Amino acid sequence: MKKVAFVFNQLFTNLLGIAVMASVGGGIALTYWFFYMLNNKHPNFWEDPATLGVIGEFLGGTVGSIWALAGVILFFLALIYQKRELVLQREELKESRKIMETQSATIGIQQFENTFFQLLNFHVNASNSIRNTILGTNGSSLNGFDSLFRDFKKEVQSLKKRRKNDSAVVSPDDEAYDLCFRTVYNGYKNTFQHYLENYRTLVVLIQAKSHDPVFYFNILKSHFTEQEVLVQFYYVVLLAKDKNLLKITEQYGLFHKLNLRAVAEVDAYHLEKVNKNAYAHEVA
C-alpha cells in the first residue's frame, strides 16, 4: 500500500513539474507570437504610447496570469518536497532512535553482566573460604556450612528437650525457631555475613536487572552445593524474612538442591511454609 502511494505521489509531482514548464514555455511562446504578429501589422507600435498601454494590459492579463499559476504550482511543489524532507528526517530519527535503543540495551546487558560475574566470583570465593574456615576440636578444618547447620540442629534438639522436661509443647513455634537460628548465626556472623549479603544482592540483581533471569539463575544455582542451600534456606526463612527474596526463591527454584530429608529431621514445619516451586529442578 505504501509503495502504491509513493508511486502515485511521484507521478503527481512529475505532472506538476510538467505543468510548470508548460506554463512558463507557453507564456514565452505567447509573448513571442503576440509581438511577432503585432510587428507585422504595426511595425512602429513601440512609438505609440496608447498601443504600448494596451499591450501591457494584454500581457499582464494573459502571460502574467499563466506565470502566476506557474508560481503557485512551484510553491506547492516546494511544500511537497519540504514534506518529503521532513518525512525522511523523521525516518532517520526513528532509525537513529532504534540504533540508540539497541546500543543502550547492549550497554545495559554488559554493565549487568560485569556486576553479575563480579558478585558471582565473590560468592564462589566466599563459599570456598567458608568450607575451610571452621576448625574442629582436633584442629582440623571442617565445612563451615555443615558446622553451622549441625549447631543449629543441636540448638533445636536442645530446645525440644528442655520443653519436654518442662512438660510444655515440644514442637517449637516461629519465634522459637528464629531464636535458635539467630543464636547460632551470631556465633558464625563474621564468617557468613558478607557471603549471605552478597547472595541476597545477587538474587535481587538478577530479578531486577537481567533480561533473562532464568538463564542467570541457572548459572548461579550451578555453583550452589547442598550444604550451601541448607544455610541459604534458613537465612531466607528465618533471618532475612524478606518477602520479595522468598518470592524470587520460589519463582526460580533456588532451593532445588536442598536436602529435604536433613531439613525434615530438624524442621519439617518450615518446609511446608515455602512454596513447592522453590524445590523444583526445572523452571520455565
Contacts in CASP RR format, 6 or more apart in sequence:
PFRMAT RR
TARGET T0000
AUTHOR 0000-0000-0000
METHOD contacts of the structure
MODEL  1
MKKVAFVFNQLFTNLLGIAVMASVGGGIALTYWFFYMLNNKHPNFWEDPA
TLGVIGEFLGGTVGSIWALAGVILFFLALIYQKRELVLQREELKESRKIM
ETQSATIGIQQFENTFFQLLNFHVNASNSIRNTILGTNGSSLNGFDSLFR
DFKKEVQSLKKRRKNDSAVVSPDDEAYDLCFRTVYNGYKNTFQHYLENYR
TLVVLIQAKSHDPVFYFNILKSHFTEQEVLVQFYYVVLLAKDKNLLKITE
QYGLFHKLNLRAVAEVDAYHLEKVNKNAYAHEVA
9 80 0 8 1.000
13 77 0 8 1.000
13 80 0 8 1.000
16 73 0 8 1.000
16 76 0 8 1.000
16 77 0 8 1.000
16 80 0 8 1.000
17 73 0 8 1.000
17 77 0 8 1.000
19 70 0 8 1.000
19 73 0 8 1.000
20 70 0 8 1.000
20 71 0 8 1.000
20 73 0 8 1.000
20 74 0 8 1.000
20 77 0 8 1.000
23 66 0 8 1.000
23 67 0 8 1.000
23 69 0 8 1.000
23 70 0 8 1.000
23 73 0 8 1.000
24 67 0 8 1.000
24 70 0 8 1.000
26 66 0 8 1.000
27 62 0 8 1.000
27 63 0 8 1.000
27 64 0 8 1.000
27 66 0 8 1.000
27 67 0 8 1.000
30 62 0 8 1.000
30 63 0 8 1.000
30 66 0 8 1.000
31 59 0 8 1.000
31 63 0 8 1.000
34 55 0 8 1.000
34 58 0 8 1.000
34 59 0 8 1.000
38 45 0 8 1.000
38 55 0 8 1.000
39 45 0 8 1.000
42 48 0 8 1.000
42 51 0 8 1.000
45 51 0 8 1.000
45 52 0 8 1.000
45 55 0 8 1.000
46 52 0 8 1.000
105 211 0 8 1.000
109 211 0 8 1.000
112 205 0 8 1.000
112 209 0 8 1.000
112 210 0 8 1.000
112 211 0 8 1.000
115 205 0 8 1.000
115 209 0 8 1.000
116 202 0 8 1.000
116 205 0 8 1.000
116 206 0 8 1.000
116 210 0 8 1.000
116 216 0 8 1.000
119 198 0 8 1.000
119 201 0 8 1.000
119 202 0 8 1.000
119 205 0 8 1.000
120 202 0 8 1.000
120 219 0 8 1.000
120 220 0 8 1.000
120 223 0 8 1.000
122 198 0 8 1.000
123 195 0 8 1.000
123 198 0 8 1.000
123 199 0 8 1.000
123 202 0 8 1.000
123 220 0 8 1.000
123 223 0 8 1.000
124 223 0 8 1.000
126 194 0 8 1.000
126 195 0 8 1.000
126 198 0 8 1.000
127 195 0 8 1.000
127 223 0 8 1.000
127 225 0 8 1.000
127 228 0 8 1.000
130 143 0 8 1.000
130 144 0 8 1.000
130 145 0 8 1.000
130 191 0 8 1.000
130 192 0 8 1.000
130 195 0 8 1.000
131 143 0 8 1.000
131 144 0 8 1.000
131 145 0 8 1.000
131 227 0 8 1.000
132 141 0 8 1.000
132 143 0 8 1.000
132 144 0 8 1.000
133 141 0 8 1.000
133 144 0 8 1.000
133 191 0 8 1.000
134 141 0 8 1.000
134 142 0 8 1.000
134 143 0 8 1.000
134 144 0 8 1.000
134 147 0 8 1.000
134 148 0 8 1.000
134 188 0 8 1.000
134 191 0 8 1.000
135 141 0 8 1.000
135 142 0 8 1.000
136 142 0 8 1.000
143 227 0 8 1.000
144 188 0 8 1.000
144 191 0 8 1.000
144 227 0 8 1.000
145 225 0 8 1.000
145 227 0 8 1.000
145 228 0 8 1.000
145 230 0 8 1.000
145 231 0 8 1.000
146 227 0 8 1.000
147 188 0 8 1.000
148 184 0 8 1.000
148 185 0 8 1.000
148 188 0 8 1.000
148 192 0 8 1.000
148 231 0 8 1.000
149 227 0 8 1.000
149 230 0 8 1.000
149 231 0 8 1.000
149 234 0 8 1.000
149 262 0 8 1.000
151 184 0 8 1.000
151 188 0 8 1.000
152 180 0 8 1.000
152 181 0 8 1.000
152 184 0 8 1.000
152 234 0 8 1.000
152 266 0 8 1.000
153 265 0 8 1.000
153 266 0 8 1.000
155 180 0 8 1.000
155 181 0 8 1.000
155 183 0 8 1.000
155 184 0 8 1.000
156 172 0 8 1.000
156 177 0 8 1.000
156 180 0 8 1.000
156 266 0 8 1.000
156 267 0 8 1.000
157 266 0 8 1.000
159 172 0 8 1.000
159 176 0 8 1.000
159 180 0 8 1.000
160 170 0 8 1.000
160 171 0 8 1.000
160 172 0 8 1.000
163 169 0 8 1.000
163 170 0 8 1.000
163 172 0 8 1.000
164 170 0 8 1.000
171 269 0 8 1.000
172 180 0 8 1.000
172 269 0 8 1.000
177 238 0 8 1.000
177 267 0 8 1.000
177 269 0 8 1.000
177 270 0 8 1.000
178 238 0 8 1.000
181 234 0 8 1.000
181 238 0 8 1.000
181 239 0 8 1.000
182 238 0 8 1.000
182 239 0 8 1.000
185 192 0 8 1.000
185 239 0 8 1.000
192 231 0 8 1.000
196 231 0 8 1.000
196 232 0 8 1.000
196 235 0 8 1.000
196 239 0 8 1.000
196 240 0 8 1.000
199 232 0 8 1.000
199 235 0 8 1.000
200 240 0 8 1.000
200 242 0 8 1.000
200 245 0 8 1.000
202 220 0 8 1.000
203 220 0 8 1.000
203 245 0 8 1.000
203 248 0 8 1.000
203 249 0 8 1.000
203 254 0 8 1.000
204 244 0 8 1.000
204 245 0 8 1.000
204 248 0 8 1.000
206 213 0 8 1.000
206 216 0 8 1.000
206 217 0 8 1.000
206 220 0 8 1.000
207 213 0 8 1.000
207 248 0 8 1.000
210 216 0 8 1.000
213 252 0 8 1.000
214 252 0 8 1.000
214 283 0 8 1.000
214 284 0 8 1.000
217 252 0 8 1.000
217 253 0 8 1.000
217 254 0 8 1.000
217 283 0 8 1.000
218 283 0 8 1.000
220 254 0 8 1.000
221 253 0 8 1.000
221 254 0 8 1.000
221 256 0 8 1.000
221 257 0 8 1.000
224 232 0 8 1.000
224 254 0 8 1.000
224 257 0 8 1.000
225 257 0 8 1.000
226 257 0 8 1.000
226 258 0 8 1.000
226 259 0 8 1.000
228 257 0 8 1.000
229 254 0 8 1.000
229 255 0 8 1.000
229 257 0 8 1.000
229 258 0 8 1.000
229 259 0 8 1.000
230 258 0 8 1.000
230 259 0 8 1.000
230 262 0 8 1.000
230 263 0 8 1.000
232 254 0 8 1.000
232 255 0 8 1.000
233 255 0 8 1.000
233 258 0 8 1.000
233 263 0 8 1.000
233 270 0 8 1.000
233 274 0 8 1.000
234 270 0 8 1.000
236 242 0 8 1.000
236 245 0 8 1.000
236 246 0 8 1.000
236 249 0 8 1.000
237 246 0 8 1.000
237 270 0 8 1.000
237 273 0 8 1.000
237 274 0 8 1.000
238 270 0 8 1.000
246 274 0 8 1.000
248 254 0 8 1.000
249 255 0 8 1.000
249 274 0 8 1.000
249 278 0 8 1.000
250 274 0 8 1.000
250 275 0 8 1.000
250 277 0 8 1.000
250 278 0 8 1.000
251 277 0 8 1.000
251 283 0 8 1.000
252 283 0 8 1.000
253 277 0 8 1.000
253 278 0 8 1.000
253 279 0 8 1.000
253 280 0 8 1.000
253 283 0 8 1.000
254 278 0 8 1.000
255 274 0 8 1.000
255 278 0 8 1.000
255 279 0 8 1.000
256 278 0 8 1.000
256 279 0 8 1.000
256 280 0 8 1.000
256 281 0 8 1.000
258 278 0 8 1.000
258 279 0 8 1.000
260 271 0 8 1.000
260 279 0 8 1.000
263 270 0 8 1.000
263 271 0 8 1.000
264 271 0 8 1.000
277 283 0 8 1.000
END
